[in-house]
């Protein structure tokens, strides 16, 4: 029997808190899960620093990837006898679902920003490079790895396959919303996925939703909206992200000065600092390794690096106030100068964080073809964009949703010895209203 | 602080007005590929390269009153127009951002249709491939757009002008 058709003697199941069971019968999928590059995802948290806010949020990209695979498996089962679905694409869709997040690094978002990296490029590199995953995929057939890479990059010609994993109502989002809700313990994020799977219909180039299922999709959009504000955009999580980014900036800066001697050579970081990261080095750096360095850097000679790491490791986060860059620009400039006067480096201790800095999105109707919206399949077989039919979705998608916050460490401000400077800083910060606690 | 916002403001300042969200997306992408230091992260989507980060940042600039967003109802579709406001100009003046002179390129881009810019942006997205492979990819990922050989040739010429 060809490797691509090979089935396990007995179906394997993973117990899963969101989908109850994840079912594996294909030998290829089983082998991919066992590959070191996939096992590495156990050591990358799905929600980065959110566990500082929601202590249960310790789940990994490994859990999520299995979940996305399971959802796609169920969708394909429902599609198998429907028009437009090409049965030959089954294994391709399953592999792409399983591997879609393969290139995520530790604390993905902060690392990508600090070192100008792109996890999607690393996903491509792992699939196409000299890796176990690549060997397994190429055993299926020559060129299969490239097809999987194309589906994940959204450049595969069968857009229906792409839309299962990447669209505004895809398996990726359906898994992470439910999984993140489960592990954070919030009551948002729940929707009737079984109903959505039943009303999904394949078309030539996208998955659409039978109009009778509109209310289930409304529920999904509401979950997405609430999760963004309540979990993903949470100001405490962002405070931890701000500190994390500054640690990376500081360590890089110290390395670049050339005259700072780290107590332990930061071997795993050097290629990141130098902007020449090879795949092999990328795969070695997971969150366990990063935590190890942060732990050691708490004893470094550099006061800023030491302080930031001590904050991160012990959850001594920055406080914040709401900030309007239009009306408060002058105050910000004054604060910047005052921090310098007080000997507190504003580059690390006075940080504006905007909602656009986060890697999450809301539902968008794509009114000008900037991106493909969710389409309802009407009884007359025509397609209608969701928000044109649903008042609830229209109300949410028309909202202006942006947010800027100014982060700073109050404990450091309390230590300022120059009283007039300290007083003026407090005057500006407290003048904006209550300083928000992050405890 | 807000350096990436300021770079976009610089763009709006020289563009005067941009009509259409898709056009805006593709203009920034093309400039980015032509080594203008915009840092918005792009991914390939149904209509070519798209940046959610850019969408959010433009939304922020609009909410802050730095750019003016006008939504026009064109009977069977909506269209958005963007222009810098006096507050935006003032904000920009407080920044010393390092940007190359993009005025000529922005003007050239602004004269093109969004269909053509979608083609050019998609060609640039596959820029690591050989020319014939790029052309094959265009037909594979955009069969409904039905781009002609002439349009693709114009696309290559345009890319040459943008990146020289």
Interface residues (C-beta under 8 A of the other chain):
Chain A: X112 X118 X120 X153 X154 X155 X157 X159 X205 X206 X324 X325 X326 X329 X332 X333 X351 X352 X354 X355 X356 X359 X361 X364 X367 X368 X369 X370 X371 X372 X400 X401 X402 X404
Chain B: X1 X2 X5 X20 X21 X22 X25 X41 X43 X44 X45 X46 X47 X50 X52 X53 X55 X56 X57 X59 X60 X62 X63 X64 X65 X66 X77 X78 X79 X80 X87 X91 X94 X114 X125 X126 X137 X140 X141 X143 X144
